[in-house]
Amino acid sequence: MVSKKDGLMKVSVCMATHNGEKYLRQQIDSILPQLGTNDEFIISDDNSSDSTRSILSSYDDPRMKILESTGFGTPAKNFEHALTHSSHHFIFLADQDDVWHKEKINVMKTTLKLHDLVVCDCRIVNEELHPIYESFFVHNRSKSGLLKNFVKNSFIGCCMAFRRTVLEKALPFPEDISLHDQWIGLVAERYFNVTFIPQILVDHRRHPENYSSTGERSENSLEKKIKLRFYLAKKLLAH
């Protein structure tokens, strides 16, 4: 019989995929060994046209739950779909092309006993996993703080884990939001307890097919940046 305490320690890993065949298997293979028998791995695929679906289907693991393609068009909506199908207390976000260090889940679960949302550091690497930046925190000057992360975002989904209470407050995502991880992080900064831990627990792969270039200078015009910040502030204040 599973105790109430053990039940609160169960993990949901949520991944959004789209044409991720090149690195997907390596990422899944770095996650599955860290999951307990009663954990779950929710994967929402957004109409992949490559071999992503066949790679996912090749795993005979009852913890993996593959959601049907529905044509979301953006990572935020795809992740929201995965998150709404999660059921456990501790929730991790996973990109399709990274590599998790073997102690990632255990370290972050331990920290989540005292905090509502935790962000670990990561190493930014190229396609062959050679380092570009040894520390995302150092490169991005990452730290906690609502105003700081409103102005310059430190919340990178692959490094985040949070309690279900944070997810329940963050959902539904605002329409047209581009950075779901920043939204979750800012909601947590406003209503919950957030901490950044210095351990590097992910190799975050950067390559030409990335949806966004983590930590790099935005190419948006000043006018667009102001509009996006205004929209984000409005939604956050009303949430």
QUICORZI-V444513 format. One line per field, one symbol per residue. ss: DSSP state (@ for helix, = for strand, . for the rest). phi: phi as a letter, one per 40 degrees, with the letter a starting at -180 (. if undefined). psi: psi as a letter, one per 40 degrees, with the letter a starting at -180 (. if undefined). A space follows every 50 residues. Layout:
# QUICORZI-V444513
ss=???
phi=???
psi=???
This chain:
# QUICORZI-V444513
ss=...@@@@...=======......@@@@@@@@@@@.....======..... .@@@@@@......====.......@@@@@@@@@@.....=====....== ...@@@@@@@@@....=========.....===..@@@@@.....@@@@@ @.....@@@====@@@@@@@.........@@@@@@@@@@@@..======= =====................@@@@@@@@@@@@@@@@@.
phi=.cccccccccbbcbbbbafbdcbccccdcccdccccdccbbcbbbbfcbb cdcccccccbbcccbccccbgcgbdccccdccccccbccbbbcbccbcbc ccbdcccccccccbbcabbccabcbcdcgcccbcacdcccfcachccdcc cbcbcbdcbbaacccccccccccccgccbcccccccccccbbbbabbccc bacccbaccdcbcdgccccccdccdcccccccccccccc
psi=hhiddddeeihhhhihihffddedddddeeddeeiideiihhhhhgfhea edddddeehgheehhhiihefdeidddddddddeeieidhhiihieeahh ieeddddddddedeidhihiiihhiadefhhdhdhddddefiiihddded dhhehhdeeiiiidddddddiiiiiehdgdddddddddddeahiihiehh eihhhhideidigheihieiidddddddddddddddde.
